[in-house]
Amino acid sequence: MTEPSLACRLEHETAGGIIGSWAVEVRQGRVMGLHAQWPAPAGDRGVCAGAAERSGSRREGSARAVQGSMRRVAITEPVDAALVIGSMQPIDTVDQAAVGKLGATVVRRRSGGGAVFVAPGAQLWIDFFVPQDDPLAGDLVRSACDVGRMWVEAIEAPAGRVRSSAAYPAPAIPALSAVPAVPAYPASAGSVASEAPPLEIFRGRADRQGWGRLACFASPGPGEVLAGGRKVVGMAGRRTRHGTWFQTMAPIEWDPTRVPACLMLTAHERIDLAGELESSVTPLPGIADPVAVLGAFLWNLQHSCPGKSR
């Protein structure tokens, strides 16, 4: 029997897509659309409301709650490839012909930072939205570190706890279906590979002068997750009067030459930036099984303490 998609499982196993204090959805589409306004304006009921319409009054009430002011999480799956540049990154830093040769498009996100290349199955991409009046809101750096802590807890989650969860056993989604398990992944211990360095959350300032101004993963920013000083999870945040949207992703497939090839750089600069990206990033499969991390993440949403800030 084919395992149901994560979207279907969220609809049928949760109260209209609500897990703990979070409204959870699966967002699939072209990269440009995935960077449009989110959460959707009131009236666009989406996945969670679709479940409510099919499942009676209990889910209808939950769907109405989703439309209110509450925390949201989106498991995000692109169906195309794109070079995504920051809100303030000049378009003339992009070699658009090179991007086209890769079969990709150029997309500008609403948050700051440098460029990142996204493609189907190449990253575990999770977006967070925290309303302005939420206990987790406040100082942007502190909120980013709270989001980073959620990633750390999912990566470090004991494998037995996740595998014993009836509601969220290591879910499979199309983007992760072909990802192999980590060879060093221990069956009876946590999800972190035994030889992996300890994880930490970067709490310093983002580099605005070096390569980080052009390439997101070339240098760390507040809230991002590092392993032995190398970035595992990248993050970009945008605050509005409604709340804060954090876009986070952990590379699964990592080609350090991809972003440099898409930028207007000299041959020497491309080599320099590629070397920086090779030494500053550890893709998620080098640390933990991406599918297990996603399962742990959903489990943690159900069992986390609302409003707790670390």
N, C-alpha and C positions, 0 to 999 in steps of 0.2 A: 504494500500500500504506500502511495506517495505521501510524504510528510507534508501537512498543510503549511502554507507560507506563514511567516511571522505576523503579517498583517491580519490574516484570518485568525490566528491563535490569539492575538491581542483582542480582537473583536469578541471572540467566544469565551475567553478565559478570564476576562476582566470586566469590571462594571463600565461597559461602554468605552473601554480604552483607558481607564483610570487605574493606576497601580500606586498604592500608598497615597501620597499627597501630590502625585504627578499625573497629568494627562499625557498619555504616550501614544504616538502615532508613527506610522511608517510613511515616509515621503519618498516617492519614486518619480523620476522625470529627468528632463534635460537640465544641465547645470545652471543655465540662465534662469530657468523657472525656480529652481531650488534656492536661488539667491534673491527672489522676489520677496515681497512683504510676508513675514511670518512672525507670530501666528496670523492666520487668515482673518480678514475682516469679519465682523459679526454677520451671520447669515450664510457664510460658507461653511457648511456643517462637516464636510469631509468624512474621513474614515470612521471616526468615532460615532458620528451621528448616523451614518449608514447602518451601523450595527444596531443602534437604538431603534431605528425604524423597523427593523426586522425582528426585534427581540422583546417588545413589550414595554410596559411602564417602567420597570426597574432601570432599564438602559436609557429610556427616554429622559428620566430624571438626571442620570449621569451625563447624558449628552448636553443637557442644558447647563450643567455645572461646567463642562468643558468650555462652553462659550463664555463663561464668566472669567473673572480675573484669578487665574491659578497657574501654578508652575506647569511647564510643558517640556517634554522631551520628544525629539524626533530622530528615529533611526533613518538615516538619509542615504538613498541609493541613486547615484547618477546613472543614466543610460547612455551618456555620450562622454566624450573627453573634452577638457577645456583647461586653458591656462587662466587661473583666477587671480586677478590683481587687486591690490588694496584700493580703498576709496580715494586715497590721495596720490596713488602711484601714477606718474605721467604715462600716457599711452605711448609716447615716443620712446619709452624704454623697452617696448615690446617689438620683436621682429615678427610681424604678423604673417609674413610669407612663410617663415619657419614653422609657426604654429599651424598654418594651413597644411603644410607638408606632413604634419603628424596626424592629420585628420581631426584636428581640434579647433575650437573656437576660442575667442578671448572674451572673458566675462569679468565685469567689475563688481566686486562685492561692496556692501555698505559699511563694512568695518575696515579698519586700517591694517597696516602691515604690508609685507611683500608678497610676491607671487608664489603660487602653489599650483602644481599640475594635478588634476583629479581625473580619474577614469573609472569605468565599471570594474569592481573587484580589486581596485588598487589601494583602497584605504577603508578603515572602519570609521565612518563619519557619523557623529552624534551631535545634534544641536540641542541647546538648552535655552529656555526662556524663563526669566524670573520677573514677575510683575513688580512695579515700582514700590508697592506697599508690603511686599513679602519680607519676612524676617531674614531671608537669605540675601536680600538686596542691601544696598548701602554703598560703601566704598568699592569702586570698580575692581581694584586689585584684590581686595579681600574676597569679593564674590568670585573672581577668577580662580583664586586659590581654593575656594570651596568646590568649584567644578573640577579642578585638578585633583582634589582629594577623592572625589567620586570615581575618577578614573583609576587612581592608585588602588582604592579598595576593591574595584572590580578585577584589576590585574592580579592583585595579591590574594584574592578570595580562595579559601580552601576548596579544592576540587570536589571533595566529598560532599560538602555542603550544597554546592550547585547541583551535582549529579543526583542528590537525594530530593531535590525540590520537584514536586509533582507539577507545579504550575509553570516553571521556567527552566526545563532541562535543556542545556546547550542548544539554543534554537538555531535552525538553519535558515538563511535567507539567500536569495539568488547570488548576491555579490560575494558571498563567502563560501558558496557551495564547493568551489574547486580549491579552497585553501587547505593545504596539508597540515596535519597536526605537527606541533613542534617536536622534533626528534627527542629532545631531552625532557619532554613533558612527563613528570613523574605521576604515575597512576594513583599513588596513595598519599601524595603531599599536595601542596598548594599549586596554583596554576602557573606560578613563576618558574621558569627553567632553573635548574639547580645551580648552574654556573653564572646566572645573570647577576649583575651588580645591583645593589639596593636602589629603589626608586626614591626620587625626591621631587618636591614641587619648587619650581623656580620662583623666588619672591623678589628678585631684583628688578631693575628697569630694563626695558627693551633697548636693544642697540639701534640707534637712529643714524649712526655714522658708517658702520661697516657694511658687509654684504647683507645683513639683515634688512636693510632698507629696500632691497630689491627682491630677496628670496626669503620667504617666511621661515623655512627650516634651517637657514644659515646661522641663526642665533636665537637664544631663548627669550621668551617674554613672560610676564607675570602669569602664574597659574599653570604654566606648561609643565609637563611631566618629563623628567630626565632620568636616565639610567647611566651611572658612571659619567655624568656630564654630557651625555649624548641625548638628543631629543627623541622621545618616544611618542609624545602627544603634542601636536601644535594647537594653537587656540587664537581666535580673533573675536573681539567683543565689540558690541555697539549698544550704546545706551540712548533711549528716547524717553519721552515723557510717560510712555506706557510701561516701560521696563527695560530689561537688558537681555540681548540675544547673544549667546556665546556659540560660535561655530567651532567645533573641535574635531580633530581627526588624527588617527594613528596610521601611518603608512603600513601597508601590508606588502606591496611590491615597491621597491625603492630603486630608482635609477638616478644617481646624482648628476647625470649629464642632461637630464630632460629639461629642467628649468633654465639652465645656462644656455641651452640651444635655442630657447624661445626668446631670449633677451638680446637687445642691441648692444653687444659686447665685442671687443676684439678677441681674436683667437687666444691670446695670452690670458685675457680676463675670464674667458669661458673655462679654461683649464684651471685657473685659480679658484673660481667659484665652485666648480665641480669637485675639486679637492676639498674645499671647505665643507660642502654638503656631504661628501663621503665620510668625513671624519666627525661630523657633528650630529649624525642621525643614526639611530638603531631602529629598524622596522619592527613592528609589533611581533611578528612570528619569531624573531630572535630573542624575545623575552617571554612570551606566553602564547597559548593557542587563542587566536582571535575569536573563534566560535565560543570557547569557554568564557572568555572575557565578556562577551555580549550576554551570555546566560547569567553570569555573576552580576553584571550591571543591572539587569532586570530584577534579579532576586533582591539585590540591595535596595532598589527603589521601594519594594514592598515592605522591607524591614527597617528602613532608615527612620531616624527620629526627625519629624518635621521641625524646621526652624533651627536645627542645630548648626552652629558655625564653629569651624575648627581653626 
